[in-house]
Amino acid sequence: MIAVVTALTAGCDSSDKQAARAPEPAADTAAPEFNEAVPAHVSGPASRRALFGDLHLHTSMSFDAAASETNTLPEDSYRFARGEIVDYLGQRVKRKAPLDFLAVTDHAEYLGVARVITDVDGPFAGTKSAAMAAEKKKVPMGLMSLFSPSGFRMAEPPIGELMGDETVLSNWQRQIQAAEAFNDPGRFTTFVAFEWSPMPGGAHMHRNVIFKGPDFPMRPFSSLQSPRPEDLWTYAENLQAQGIEALLIPHNSNLSEGLMFAYKDSDGNPISRAYAERRARNELLVEISQNKGTSETLPIFSPDDEFANFELMPQPTDMDAATLAGGFIRQAYARGLELLHSTGANPFRFGLVGASDFHSGVSASEEDNFPGGLGIGDDQSDPAKLLTSLNPVMRMPTTVLSAGGITGVWAEQNTRESIFNALRRREVFATSGPRMQVRMFAGWRFDQATVQQQDWIATAYQQGVAMGADLTAQPDGASAPVFLLQAIKDPDGANIDRIQIVKIWYADGAAHEKVFDALWGDVREIDPTTGKLPAVGNTVDLGTAEYENSIGAATLLGAWQDPEFDAQAPAIYYARVMEIPTPRWPTYLAARNGLPLSTDVPPTLQERAWTSPVFYNP
């Protein structure tokens, strides 16, 4: 096994503190500066740089966001993402670090209707639905009872008078026009998008649909037209035949009640090879982290993974574990290998992205600068109430909700084409919010000397494959694949604790998983008894919400070789990067206002990133 390289850049000294200072929005000035270009002498894949964005965000054009009193529009979302101040629930809010790209993914169901349905001069004035809406708006979240039974749950037929072509087309064109107006190639990229949102029986089966451009469909496809994923694929395939490219990204699989990655199709039939191949073509990515929890795994499925209990949402208590497993990504990878063995095709060959899924219109993923993400429950005028109240949208403590995630892509340029192509080849990674830069390459001839070369990235592309790709055939004389790993801390965030490799493989008639500690900061050794790396420590002062970058490492870079490789066993490898512990957003809120800590959630967390996998097929 190749020896571990622990840290190429040591942790900062104890004076490097991150404090609970509430940001003061500055007056709007010139557009903010974004990532500088790669030096001119670097070309080809090695010129790719990490860009960060959000592919899942809602404004008041979504009926559930409008019902929760959100009033932002796509234009506000783009301004906020690129670093400008916007108004949200009476607060002046501003990101500390701008994003590089954004997709506004308002629900296609009743797109834009709820925000204007009670307008006396609006398109629905005088209708029965408008009268009903006026009554329902008297109660917080009351509008949900008008739209949700048909728009989400498929329990009632669509409301015909709210679905006219003129309404749908005009609202969809508004979404397109907003994205086009704010798209600024080289500086800030916008994507035209929507969310397809069926929720049969309450199970989230949603997909985000992201268009490459410059051509777009005349109308979005909603679950009011069909709640079957297979029909959404047909929609995308028909558009593809017209030269309109789209990516379909499932999300909230953790809330799908085991249906998202089930062994059956929508008709209840066992997955066939044709189904598996079609799904793999249409769904190249899946969302692993967002404000409604993380979908990687659960402790009951991964009992040997000490980091499996991260930002989890409550699960049904009346559902058996085998069924529930169909909602989580690590288990989906395992099922994919099982289906590859039984059918000859793997339907779950997806890369990983992160997002916010905020229904606020503001893509805020910073724990120390979090204005909330779901509308009515985000009022920060009474912090004590916010720390102790049930969220009126989710009907659980507001503090349980996450500060969201983001997507990192390795792209040559900050343009639609370059970012979309990175997403399509799955050279992307998810984070739980920080802008840490993560690389993973796999090959058969790498060693520690590879990463000591000045041009090691070019070598990695030439002699191996990047995240999201298939490992090349095993050459004669090669014993096991070698992975080149790099993690660079968020420039405004915490040091890195460790890089792990999560391996899922199929052997002896079953799928297996194991988490390996590959690289780490500080002087630590694997415990020979437990096989675990000791914890990095915790510098967080809960009273002040400060921490010190005196542990961990600012950068980790090294090579790791699979010590348990079986050349006959199909396998999937992805990297997970852990930060040192930092305060969670309710801890910052409590410290700033001299309030007790929330008792509903841990006061600290270890933010993380997940790479798209490398796939090995004998």
C-alpha positions as CSV (number, residue, x, y, z in Angstrom):
1,M,0.0,0.0,0.0
2,I,1.3,3.5,-0.9
3,A,2.3,5.4,2.2
4,V,0.1,8.3,3.4
5,V,1.1,11.9,2.7
6,T,-0.5,13.8,5.6
7,A,-0.2,17.5,4.8
8,L,1.7,19.7,2.4
9,T,0.6,22.9,4.1
10,A,0.5,23.0,7.9
11,G,-2.4,24.3,9.9
12,C,-2.4,28.0,10.8
13,D,-1.4,29.1,14.2
14,S,-3.8,29.6,17.1
15,S,-4.3,33.3,16.3
16,D,-6.2,32.4,13.2
17,K,-9.7,32.6,14.7
18,Q,-13.1,32.5,13.0
19,A,-15.4,34.7,15.1
20,A,-19.2,35.1,15.4
21,R,-19.2,38.5,13.8
22,A,-22.5,39.4,12.1
23,P,-21.6,40.6,8.5
24,E,-22.4,44.3,7.8
25,P,-23.7,44.6,4.2
26,A,-21.7,47.2,2.3
27,A,-23.3,49.6,-0.1
28,D,-23.6,48.1,-3.6
29,T,-20.7,49.1,-5.8
30,A,-19.1,47.6,-8.9
31,A,-19.7,43.9,-9.7
32,P,-17.5,41.7,-7.4
33,E,-14.4,40.0,-8.6
34,F,-14.6,36.3,-9.4
35,N,-11.9,33.6,-9.9
36,E,-9.0,34.8,-11.9
37,A,-8.1,32.9,-15.1
38,V,-5.7,30.0,-15.2
39,P,-2.2,31.1,-16.4
40,A,-1.9,31.3,-20.1
41,H,0.8,28.5,-20.4
42,V,-1.6,25.9,-18.9
43,S,-4.0,24.4,-21.5
44,G,-6.2,21.4,-22.0
45,P,-7.9,19.6,-19.1
46,A,-5.2,20.8,-16.7
47,S,-6.5,24.3,-17.2
48,R,-9.8,23.4,-15.4
49,R,-10.4,25.3,-12.2
50,A,-13.0,24.9,-9.5
51,L,-16.1,26.9,-9.9
52,F,-18.9,26.9,-7.3
53,G,-22.7,27.3,-7.7
54,D,-26.2,26.2,-6.8
55,L,-28.3,24.1,-9.1
56,H,-31.5,24.1,-7.0
57,L,-33.2,27.3,-5.8
58,H,-36.7,28.6,-5.6
59,T,-38.3,32.0,-5.7
60,S,-41.9,33.3,-5.3
61,M,-42.5,31.8,-8.8
62,S,-42.8,28.5,-6.9
63,F,-46.2,28.1,-5.3
64,D,-44.8,26.7,-2.0
65,A,-42.4,29.6,-1.7
66,A,-45.2,32.1,-2.4
67,A,-47.3,30.3,0.2
68,S,-44.5,30.8,2.7
69,E,-44.5,34.6,2.1
70,T,-41.3,34.6,0.0
71,N,-41.4,37.6,-2.4
72,T,-38.1,37.3,-4.2
73,L,-38.0,36.9,-8.0
74,P,-35.3,35.2,-10.1
75,E,-33.7,38.6,-10.7
76,D,-33.1,38.9,-7.0
77,S,-31.6,35.4,-6.9
78,Y,-29.0,36.2,-9.5
79,R,-28.1,39.5,-7.9
80,F,-27.6,37.8,-4.5
81,A,-25.6,34.9,-6.0
82,R,-23.2,37.3,-7.6
83,G,-22.6,39.2,-4.4
84,E,-25.2,42.0,-4.3
85,I,-27.5,43.0,-1.4
86,V,-31.2,42.0,-1.7
87,D,-34.2,42.2,0.6
88,Y,-35.5,39.0,2.1
89,L,-38.4,39.2,4.6
90,G,-37.3,42.8,5.5
91,Q,-33.7,41.8,6.0
92,R,-30.9,43.2,3.8
93,V,-28.9,40.1,3.0
94,K,-25.6,39.5,1.1
95,R,-23.3,36.6,0.5
96,K,-19.8,36.9,1.9
97,A,-18.4,35.0,-1.1
98,P,-20.2,35.3,-4.4
99,L,-21.1,32.2,-6.5
100,D,-19.8,31.5,-10.0
101,F,-23.1,30.1,-11.3
102,L,-26.7,29.6,-10.4
103,A,-29.8,27.8,-11.7
104,V,-33.2,29.0,-10.5
105,T,-35.4,25.9,-10.4
106,D,-38.9,27.0,-9.6
107,H,-41.5,24.3,-9.6
108,A,-43.1,23.7,-13.0
109,E,-46.4,23.0,-11.3
110,Y,-48.5,26.2,-11.4
111,L,-45.4,28.2,-12.2
112,G,-45.8,31.8,-11.1
113,V,-49.5,31.4,-10.3
114,A,-49.5,31.6,-6.5
115,R,-47.7,34.9,-6.3
116,V,-50.4,36.7,-8.4
117,I,-53.6,34.6,-7.8
118,T,-55.1,37.1,-5.4
119,D,-54.1,40.2,-7.4
120,V,-57.3,42.1,-8.1
121,D,-55.9,43.3,-11.4
122,G,-54.2,40.0,-12.2
123,P,-54.9,37.2,-14.7
124,F,-57.1,35.2,-12.2
125,A,-59.3,38.0,-10.9
126,G,-62.9,36.9,-10.6
127,T,-62.1,33.2,-10.7
128,K,-63.3,30.6,-8.2
129,S,-59.7,29.7,-7.4
130,A,-58.8,33.4,-6.7
131,A,-61.7,33.6,-4.2
132,M,-60.6,30.4,-2.5
133,A,-57.0,31.7,-2.4
134,A,-58.0,34.9,-0.7
135,E,-59.6,33.0,2.1
136,K,-56.7,30.5,2.5
137,K,-54.1,33.3,2.6
138,K,-55.6,34.5,5.9
139,V,-53.9,31.5,7.5
140,P,-50.1,31.1,7.5
141,M,-49.2,28.6,4.7
142,G,-52.8,28.4,3.8
143,L,-52.2,28.6,0.1
144,M,-50.5,25.2,0.2
145,S,-53.9,23.5,0.7
146,L,-55.1,25.0,-2.6
147,F,-52.1,24.0,-4.7
148,S,-50.4,21.0,-3.0
149,P,-53.1,18.3,-3.4
150,S,-52.7,18.4,-7.1
151,G,-49.4,20.1,-7.6
152,F,-47.3,17.8,-5.3
153,R,-49.3,14.9,-4.0
154,M,-51.3,13.8,-7.0
155,A,-54.3,13.4,-4.7
156,E,-56.6,15.7,-6.7
157,P,-56.9,16.5,-10.4
158,P,-55.2,19.7,-11.7
159,I,-57.0,23.0,-11.3
160,G,-57.9,23.6,-14.9
161,E,-58.5,27.4,-14.7
162,L,-55.0,27.9,-13.4
163,M,-53.3,25.9,-16.2
164,G,-54.0,27.9,-19.3
165,D,-51.3,27.9,-21.9
166,E,-51.0,31.7,-21.9
167,T,-50.2,31.6,-18.1
168,V,-47.6,28.8,-18.4
169,L,-45.9,30.2,-21.4
170,S,-45.7,33.7,-20.2
171,N,-44.3,32.7,-16.8
172,W,-41.8,30.3,-18.4
173,Q,-40.6,33.0,-20.7
174,R,-40.1,35.3,-17.7
175,Q,-37.8,32.7,-16.2
176,I,-35.8,32.4,-19.4
177,Q,-35.5,36.2,-19.8
178,A,-34.3,36.6,-16.3
179,A,-31.6,34.0,-16.8
180,E,-30.5,35.5,-20.1
181,A,-30.3,39.0,-18.7
182,F,-27.9,38.0,-15.9
183,N,-25.8,35.5,-17.8
184,D,-22.3,37.0,-18.1
185,P,-19.9,34.6,-19.8
186,G,-16.5,34.5,-18.1
187,R,-17.8,36.1,-14.9
188,F,-21.2,34.7,-13.8
189,T,-23.2,31.9,-15.4
190,T,-27.0,31.4,-15.2
191,F,-28.9,28.3,-16.2
192,V,-32.5,28.1,-17.4
193,A,-34.1,25.4,-15.3
194,F,-37.2,24.1,-13.5
195,E,-38.1,21.5,-11.0
196,W,-40.4,18.5,-11.8
197,S,-42.1,17.8,-8.5
198,P,-44.3,14.7,-8.0
199,M,-44.7,13.7,-4.4
200,P,-47.0,10.6,-4.4
201,G,-48.2,9.8,-0.9
202,G,-45.7,12.3,0.4
203,A,-42.6,10.6,-1.1
204,H,-40.2,13.1,-2.8
205,M,-39.5,11.9,-6.3
206,H,-38.4,15.3,-7.6
207,R,-35.9,16.1,-10.4
208,N,-34.3,19.4,-11.4
209,V,-34.0,19.9,-15.1
210,I,-31.1,22.1,-16.2
211,F,-30.8,23.3,-19.8
212,K,-27.5,24.0,-21.5
213,G,-28.9,26.7,-23.9
214,P,-28.9,28.7,-26.1
215,D,-32.2,27.0,-27.1
216,F,-34.9,26.1,-24.7
217,P,-38.3,24.3,-24.8
218,M,-41.5,26.2,-25.3
219,R,-42.8,25.0,-21.9
220,P,-41.6,23.1,-18.9
221,F,-42.8,19.6,-18.1
222,S,-44.7,19.3,-14.8
223,S,-46.0,16.4,-12.7
224,L,-49.5,17.6,-13.6
225,Q,-48.7,16.2,-17.0
226,S,-47.2,13.0,-15.6
227,P,-45.7,11.9,-12.3
228,R,-43.7,9.1,-13.9
229,P,-39.9,9.6,-14.2
230,E,-40.0,7.6,-17.4
231,D,-42.2,10.3,-19.0
232,L,-39.8,13.0,-17.9
233,W,-37.1,11.1,-19.6
234,T,-39.2,11.0,-22.8
235,Y,-39.6,14.8,-22.6
236,A,-35.8,15.2,-22.3
237,E,-35.2,12.7,-25.1
238,N,-37.6,14.4,-27.4
239,L,-35.8,17.7,-26.7
240,Q,-32.5,16.1,-27.3
241,A,-33.6,15.1,-30.7
242,Q,-34.3,18.8,-31.4
243,G,-30.9,19.8,-30.2
244,I,-32.0,21.1,-26.8
245,E,-29.8,19.5,-24.1
246,A,-30.8,19.0,-20.5
247,L,-29.6,17.3,-17.3
248,L,-32.0,15.7,-15.0
249,I,-30.9,15.6,-11.3
250,P,-32.9,13.7,-8.7
251,H,-32.8,15.1,-5.2
252,N,-34.2,14.6,-1.7
253,S,-33.9,10.9,-2.1
254,N,-33.6,10.8,1.7
255,L,-37.3,11.9,1.8
256,S,-38.4,9.4,-1.0
257,E,-39.5,6.7,1.5
258,G,-37.1,4.3,-0.3
259,L,-38.6,4.9,-3.8
260,M,-35.9,6.9,-5.5
261,F,-33.5,4.0,-5.9
262,A,-35.9,1.1,-5.7
263,Y,-35.4,-2.2,-7.4
264,K,-38.5,-1.6,-9.5
265,D,-39.7,0.9,-12.1
266,S,-42.8,3.1,-11.9
267,D,-45.1,0.3,-12.9
268,G,-43.8,-2.0,-10.2
269,N,-41.8,-4.2,-12.6
270,P,-38.3,-5.4,-11.7
271,I,-35.6,-3.2,-13.3
272,S,-34.6,-4.5,-16.7
273,R,-31.5,-3.9,-18.6
274,A,-33.3,-1.5,-21.0
275,Y,-34.6,0.5,-18.0
276,A,-31.2,0.5,-16.4
277,E,-29.5,1.8,-19.5
278,R,-32.1,4.4,-20.1
279,R,-32.0,5.7,-16.6
280,A,-28.1,5.8,-16.6
281,R,-28.3,7.9,-19.8
282,N,-30.8,10.4,-18.5
283,E,-29.8,10.8,-14.9
284,L,-26.0,11.4,-14.7
285,L,-26.1,13.3,-11.4
286,V,-27.8,13.2,-8.0
287,E,-28.0,15.7,-5.2
288,I,-26.4,14.4,-2.0
289,S,-26.7,17.4,0.3
290,Q,-29.1,20.4,0.8
291,N,-31.2,22.1,3.5
292,K,-33.6,19.2,3.9
293,G,-30.7,16.9,4.9
294,T,-28.0,14.7,3.5
295,S,-28.7,11.7,1.4
296,E,-25.4,9.8,1.6
297,T,-26.2,7.1,4.1
298,L,-27.7,6.4,7.5
299,P,-25.9,4.9,10.6
300,I,-28.1,1.8,10.4
301,F,-26.8,1.1,6.9
302,S,-23.2,2.1,7.6
303,P,-22.5,1.2,11.3
304,D,-18.7,1.3,10.9
305,D,-18.8,4.8,9.4
306,E,-18.4,7.2,12.4
307,F,-19.3,10.1,10.2
308,A,-22.6,8.7,8.8
309,N,-24.7,10.7,11.3
310,F,-24.5,14.0,9.4
311,E,-27.4,16.5,8.9
312,L,-30.0,13.8,8.8
313,M,-33.8,14.3,8.5
314,P,-36.3,12.1,10.4
315,Q,-37.2,8.9,8.6
316,P,-40.5,6.9,8.7
317,T,-40.6,4.7,11.7
318,D,-43.0,2.2,10.2
319,M,-40.7,1.3,7.2
320,D,-38.4,-1.6,7.1
321,A,-34.7,-0.9,6.6
322,A,-34.5,-2.7,3.3
323,T,-37.2,-0.4,1.8
324,L,-35.7,2.7,3.4
325,A,-32.3,1.9,1.9
326,G,-33.7,2.9,-1.5
327,G,-33.5,6.5,-0.5
328,F,-29.8,6.8,0.1
329,I,-26.9,7.2,-2.3
330,R,-24.3,4.8,-0.9
331,Q,-27.0,2.1,-0.9
332,A,-28.0,3.1,-4.4
333,Y,-24.4,2.6,-5.6
334,A,-24.5,-0.9,-4.0
335,R,-27.8,-1.7,-5.7
336,G,-26.4,-0.5,-9.0
337,L,-23.6,-3.1,-8.7
338,E,-26.2,-5.8,-7.9
339,L,-28.2,-4.8,-10.9
340,L,-25.1,-4.7,-13.1
341,H,-24.6,-8.4,-12.0
342,S,-28.2,-9.5,-12.6
343,T,-29.1,-7.4,-15.7
344,G,-25.9,-6.4,-17.3
345,A,-26.4,-2.7,-16.7
346,N,-26.1,-0.2,-13.8
347,P,-28.9,2.4,-13.5
348,F,-27.2,4.3,-10.7
349,R,-24.0,5.5,-12.3
350,F,-24.3,9.1,-11.1
351,G,-22.0,11.8,-10.0
352,L,-22.6,14.0,-7.0
353,V,-23.8,17.6,-6.6
354,G,-24.8,19.7,-3.6
355,A,-27.5,22.5,-3.5
356,S,-29.6,24.7,-1.2
357,D,-33.2,23.9,-2.2
358,F,-33.9,27.2,-0.5
359,H,-37.4,28.6,-1.0
360,S,-36.2,32.1,-0.2
361,G,-34.6,33.1,-3.5
362,V,-31.3,33.6,-1.7
363,S,-28.7,30.9,-2.1
364,A,-27.0,31.3,1.3
365,S,-24.8,28.4,2.3
366,E,-22.6,30.1,4.9
367,E,-23.1,28.9,8.5
368,D,-22.0,32.3,10.0
369,N,-24.1,34.3,7.5
370,F,-27.3,32.3,7.2
371,P,-30.6,34.3,6.8
372,G,-32.7,31.1,6.6
373,G,-34.1,29.4,3.5
374,L,-37.8,28.6,3.7
375,G,-39.7,31.9,4.0
376,I,-42.1,32.5,6.8
377,G,-40.1,30.6,9.4
378,D,-36.9,32.7,8.8
379,D,-37.8,35.9,10.6
380,Q,-34.7,36.8,12.6
381,S,-36.3,39.7,14.4
382,D,-36.9,37.3,17.4
383,P,-33.8,35.1,17.5
384,A,-35.0,33.3,20.7
385,K,-38.1,32.2,18.9
386,L,-36.2,31.1,15.9
387,L,-34.0,28.9,18.0
388,T,-36.9,27.2,19.7
389,S,-39.8,27.2,17.3
390,L,-41.2,24.6,14.9
391,N,-40.8,25.6,11.3
392,P,-44.2,26.2,9.8
393,V,-43.2,24.9,6.4
394,M,-41.5,21.6,7.5
395,R,-43.3,21.2,10.9
396,M,-40.1,20.4,12.8
397,P,-37.6,22.6,14.7
398,T,-36.2,25.3,12.4
399,T,-32.7,24.5,13.7
400,V,-32.8,21.0,12.2
401,L,-32.7,22.5,8.7
402,S,-29.3,22.8,7.2
403,A,-27.6,25.9,5.8
404,G,-27.5,24.1,2.5
405,G,-24.9,22.9,0.1
406,I,-23.2,23.9,-3.2
407,T,-21.7,22.2,-6.3
408,G,-18.1,22.4,-7.4
409,V,-17.3,21.8,-11.0
410,W,-13.9,21.5,-12.7
411,A,-14.3,23.7,-15.8
412,E,-12.1,25.5,-18.2
413,Q,-14.2,28.7,-18.3
414,N,-17.1,30.2,-16.4
415,T,-19.6,29.7,-19.2
416,R,-22.7,27.7,-19.8
417,E,-21.0,25.3,-22.2
418,S,-17.9,24.7,-20.0
419,I,-19.9,24.1,-16.8
420,F,-22.6,22.1,-18.5
421,N,-19.9,19.8,-20.1
422,A,-18.3,19.4,-16.7
423,L,-21.6,18.3,-15.2
424,R,-22.2,16.0,-18.0
425,R,-18.9,14.2,-17.7
426,R,-19.4,14.2,-13.9
427,E,-16.2,16.0,-13.1
428,V,-18.1,17.6,-10.2
429,F,-18.2,17.4,-6.4
430,A,-20.7,18.4,-3.7
431,T,-20.0,20.3,-0.5
432,S,-22.2,20.9,2.5
433,G,-21.5,24.7,2.0
434,P,-17.8,25.5,2.1
435,R,-15.9,26.3,-1.1
436,M,-13.2,23.7,-0.5
437,Q,-11.5,22.5,-3.7
438,V,-11.3,18.8,-4.1
439,R,-9.6,16.7,-6.8
440,M,-9.5,12.9,-7.3
441,F,-7.8,11.0,-10.1
442,A,-7.4,7.2,-10.5
443,G,-4.8,5.3,-12.5
444,W,-2.6,2.2,-12.4
445,R,0.9,3.7,-12.6
446,F,0.6,6.6,-10.2
447,D,2.7,6.8,-7.0
448,Q,3.7,9.4,-4.4
449,A,6.3,10.9,-6.8
450,T,3.5,11.8,-9.2
451,V,2.1,14.5,-6.9
452,Q,5.6,15.9,-6.3
453,Q,5.8,16.9,-9.9
454,Q,5.0,20.6,-10.7
455,D,2.7,19.5,-13.5
456,W,1.2,16.6,-11.7
457,I,-2.4,17.6,-12.7
458,A,-1.5,17.4,-16.4
459,T,0.1,14.0,-15.7
460,A,-3.0,12.8,-13.9
461,Y,-5.3,13.7,-16.8
462,Q,-2.9,12.0,-19.3
463,Q,-2.2,8.8,-17.4
464,G,-5.5,8.3,-15.5
465,V,-9.1,9.4,-15.2
466,A,-10.8,12.2,-13.1
467,M,-13.8,11.8,-10.9
468,G,-16.9,10.8,-12.7
469,A,-15.1,8.5,-15.2
470,D,-14.5,4.8,-15.7
471,L,-11.2,3.4,-14.7
472,T,-9.3,2.1,-17.7
473,A,-8.6,-1.6,-18.0
474,Q,-6.0,-3.1,-15.6
475,P,-2.7,-3.3,-17.4
476,D,-0.3,-6.2,-17.0
477,G,1.8,-5.9,-13.9
478,A,-0.5,-3.4,-12.1
479,S,-1.6,-4.7,-8.7
480,A,-4.3,-2.2,-7.7
481,P,-5.6,1.3,-8.7
482,V,-3.9,4.3,-7.2
483,F,-5.9,7.5,-6.4
484,L,-4.4,11.0,-6.4
485,L,-6.2,13.1,-3.9
486,Q,-6.1,16.8,-3.1
487,A,-8.2,19.0,-0.8
488,I,-7.7,22.8,-0.4
489,K,-9.6,24.6,2.4
490,D,-12.1,27.2,1.7
491,P,-10.1,30.5,1.8
492,D,-12.5,31.9,4.4
493,G,-13.2,28.7,6.2
494,A,-11.8,25.8,8.3
495,N,-8.8,23.6,7.9
496,I,-9.1,20.0,6.5
497,D,-9.3,17.1,9.0
498,R,-8.9,14.2,6.5
499,I,-9.7,12.7,3.1
500,Q,-11.4,9.4,3.0
501,I,-12.1,6.9,0.3
502,V,-15.5,5.3,0.3
503,K,-15.5,2.0,-1.6
504,I,-18.5,-0.1,-2.6
505,W,-17.9,-3.3,-4.4
506,Y,-19.7,-6.5,-5.5
507,A,-18.2,-9.9,-4.6
508,D,-19.5,-13.3,-3.4
509,G,-23.0,-12.5,-4.5
510,A,-23.5,-9.3,-2.5
511,A,-22.5,-5.7,-2.3
512,H,-20.1,-4.4,0.4
513,E,-18.8,-1.1,1.6
514,K,-15.8,0.2,3.5
515,V,-14.5,3.7,4.4
516,F,-10.7,4.1,4.3
517,D,-8.8,7.1,5.9
518,A,-6.5,8.0,3.1
519,L,-4.8,11.4,4.0
520,W,-5.0,13.5,7.1
521,G,-3.7,16.5,8.9
522,D,-1.7,16.6,12.1
523,V,0.5,13.8,13.5
524,R,-1.9,10.9,13.9
525,E,-1.8,7.2,13.3
526,I,-4.5,4.6,12.6
527,D,-5.4,2.8,15.8
528,P,-4.3,-0.9,15.2
529,T,-7.1,-2.1,17.4
530,T,-10.0,-0.2,16.0
531,G,-8.7,0.5,12.5
532,K,-9.8,4.1,12.9
533,L,-8.0,7.4,12.7
534,P,-8.2,9.4,16.0
535,A,-10.5,12.4,16.0
536,V,-8.8,15.7,14.9
537,G,-10.0,17.5,18.0
538,N,-12.3,20.4,18.5
539,T,-11.3,24.1,19.0
540,V,-14.9,25.6,19.0
541,D,-15.8,27.9,21.9
542,L,-19.5,27.5,22.1
543,G,-20.0,30.7,24.1
544,T,-18.5,32.9,21.4
545,A,-18.9,30.7,18.3
546,E,-15.2,31.0,17.6
547,Y,-12.8,28.3,16.4
548,E,-9.1,28.1,15.7
549,N,-7.4,26.8,12.6
550,S,-4.6,25.4,14.8
551,I,-5.5,21.7,14.0
552,G,-5.9,20.0,10.6
553,A,-4.3,21.2,7.5
554,A,-4.9,23.9,4.9
555,T,-4.0,21.5,2.1
556,L,-3.8,17.8,1.7
557,L,-2.2,16.1,-1.3
558,G,-1.1,12.6,-1.7
559,A,-1.6,9.1,-3.3
560,W,-3.6,6.2,-1.9
561,Q,-3.7,2.6,-3.2
562,D,-6.6,0.2,-2.5
563,P,-5.1,-2.4,-0.1
564,E,-8.0,-4.8,-0.6
565,F,-8.4,-4.7,-4.3
566,D,-10.0,-7.6,-6.1
567,A,-9.5,-7.4,-9.8
568,Q,-12.6,-9.5,-10.4
569,A,-15.0,-7.4,-8.3
570,P,-16.8,-4.3,-9.8
571,A,-16.2,-1.3,-7.6
572,I,-17.2,2.3,-7.1
573,Y,-14.8,4.7,-5.3
574,Y,-15.6,8.3,-4.1
575,A,-13.7,10.6,-1.8
576,R,-15.1,12.3,1.2
577,V,-13.3,15.3,2.6
578,M,-13.9,16.4,6.2
579,E,-13.2,19.8,7.7
580,I,-12.3,20.3,11.4
581,P,-15.3,21.0,13.7
582,T,-16.9,24.4,13.3
583,P,-20.0,26.1,14.8
584,R,-23.4,25.2,13.2
585,W,-25.6,28.2,12.2
586,P,-27.8,28.1,15.3
587,T,-24.7,28.3,17.5
588,Y,-23.6,31.5,15.7
589,L,-27.2,32.9,16.1
590,A,-27.2,32.1,19.8
591,A,-23.7,33.6,20.4
592,R,-24.5,36.8,18.6
593,N,-27.6,37.3,20.7
594,G,-26.5,36.0,24.1
595,L,-29.0,33.1,24.0
596,P,-28.9,29.5,25.1
597,L,-27.8,26.9,22.5
598,S,-30.4,25.0,20.7
599,T,-31.1,21.6,22.3
600,D,-32.5,20.1,19.1
601,V,-29.2,19.8,17.1
602,P,-25.5,19.4,17.8
603,P,-23.8,22.8,18.3
604,T,-20.9,22.0,15.9
605,L,-20.5,20.0,12.7
606,Q,-17.8,18.8,10.4
607,E,-18.5,20.3,7.0
608,R,-17.6,18.1,4.1
609,A,-17.3,17.4,0.4
610,W,-18.0,14.4,-1.7
611,T,-16.5,13.7,-5.1
612,S,-18.2,12.0,-7.9
613,P,-17.0,8.4,-8.1
614,V,-14.6,6.6,-10.3
615,F,-16.2,3.4,-11.6
616,Y,-14.2,0.1,-12.0
617,N,-15.7,-2.6,-14.2
618,P,-13.6,-5.8,-14.7
